[in-house]
């Protein structure tokens, strides 16, 4: 898999907030309603770098779009179900979300990390990729 810096949404980002925290980077699609991937399946890939649950009980990760670069007033495209803390650990198999084609209607693309309560530690690296590693 080749990783493009322009498709990097989080790079060791602290995502342990109580509630929602958006990715530190966005992908600027230049215009709304842009068909990214041109007929190819794209994926949002999230790697858990560090995790200590603390009082947190679950994490949900969502692909979002917004008219604003800061991802305010975002629209959710797709989300994981709530992932229980017992299934989250550093170095686990990456979390992969397929990005549905022809559904992005706003200019900026990013991720939202949502902890039920603040985790003691949660850092993530996330990116958009055309291919995902399948030999894990």
C-alpha positions in Angstrom: 0.0 0.0 0.0 1.3 3.5 -0.9 0.4 6.3 1.5 -0.1 9.8 0.1 0.5 12.7 2.5 -2.4 14.5 0.9 -4.7 11.7 2.0 -3.5 11.6 5.6 -6.3 12.7 7.9 -4.6 12.0 11.3 -1.0 11.5 12.1 -0.6 10.3 15.7 -3.5 12.5 16.6 -4.8 12.7 20.2 -8.4 11.6 19.9 -9.3 10.9 23.5 -11.9 13.6 23.9 -15.2 13.0 25.8 -17.5 13.1 22.8 -16.5 14.1 19.3 -13.1 15.1 17.9 -12.6 15.7 14.2 -9.4 14.7 12.3 -6.6 17.2 12.3 -6.4 17.2 8.5 -9.1 17.4 5.9 -9.1 16.5 2.2 -10.2 19.5 0.1 -12.1 18.1 -2.8 -12.1 21.6 -4.5 -15.8 21.5 -5.1 -18.9 20.0 -3.6 -20.4 16.8 -5.3 -17.0 15.7 -6.6 -16.8 12.0 -7.4 -13.6 11.0 -5.7 -12.0 7.8 -6.8 -13.5 7.9 -10.3 -15.2 4.5 -10.1 -12.7 2.9 -7.7 -13.6 1.8 -4.2 -11.9 4.0 -1.6 -11.4 3.3 2.1 -10.8 5.3 5.3 -8.2 3.3 7.3 -7.7 4.0 11.0 -4.7 2.6 12.9 -4.8 2.7 16.7 -1.4 4.0 17.8 -2.1 4.0 21.6 -5.1 3.3 23.7 -5.9 3.2 27.4 -9.6 3.0 28.2 -9.8 4.8 31.5 -13.6 5.3 32.0 -14.3 5.1 28.3 -16.6 2.2 27.2 -16.7 2.6 23.4 -15.4 4.4 20.4 -17.2 5.2 17.1 -15.4 6.4 14.0 -17.2 8.2 11.2 -16.3 9.5 7.7 -17.7 13.0 7.5 -18.0 15.8 5.0 -18.5 19.5 5.6 -18.7 22.8 3.7 -16.0 24.1 6.1 -12.4 23.2 6.3 -12.7 22.9 10.1 -15.4 20.2 9.6 -18.0 22.1 11.6 -21.6 21.2 10.9 -20.5 18.0 9.3 -22.6 15.3 7.6 -21.9 11.7 8.5 -21.3 9.5 5.4 -20.6 6.2 7.2 -19.8 5.1 10.8 -18.5 2.0 12.6 -20.8 0.6 15.2 -19.7 1.4 18.7 -16.5 -0.5 19.2 -16.2 -1.8 22.8 -13.0 -1.0 24.7 -12.2 -4.7 24.8 -11.9 -4.7 21.0 -9.5 -1.7 20.9 -5.8 -1.9 21.4 -2.6 -0.4 20.0 -1.4 -2.5 17.0 -4.8 -4.2 16.4 -5.9 -4.8 12.8 -6.7 -1.4 11.3 -10.3 -0.2 11.3 -11.5 0.1 7.6 -14.5 2.0 6.5 -15.5 1.8 2.8 -16.4 5.2 1.5 -19.6 4.9 -0.6 -19.3 6.3 -4.1 -21.3 9.3 -5.3 -22.5 10.3 -1.8 -20.1 13.1 -0.9 -22.0 16.4 -1.3 -19.7 18.8 0.5 -16.2 20.2 -0.2 -14.2 18.8 2.7 -13.7 15.2 3.8 -12.5 14.1 7.2 -13.1 11.8 10.2 -14.8 12.1 13.5 -13.7 10.1 16.6 -16.3 9.8 19.3 -15.5 8.3 22.7 -18.5 7.7 25.1 -16.4 9.3 27.8 -12.8 10.5 27.7 -10.3 7.7 27.3 -7.0 8.0 29.3 -5.1 7.7 26.0 -6.1 7.4 22.4 -3.9 8.3 19.4 -4.7 7.4 15.9 -3.2 7.6 12.4 -5.8 7.6 9.6 -5.8 8.0 5.9 -7.8 7.4 2.7 -6.6 4.5 0.5 -7.6 2.8 -2.7 -6.3 -0.6 -1.6 -6.3 -2.1 1.8 -3.9 -4.7 3.1 -5.6 -8.0 3.1 -2.9 -10.4 4.4 -3.2 -9.6 8.1 
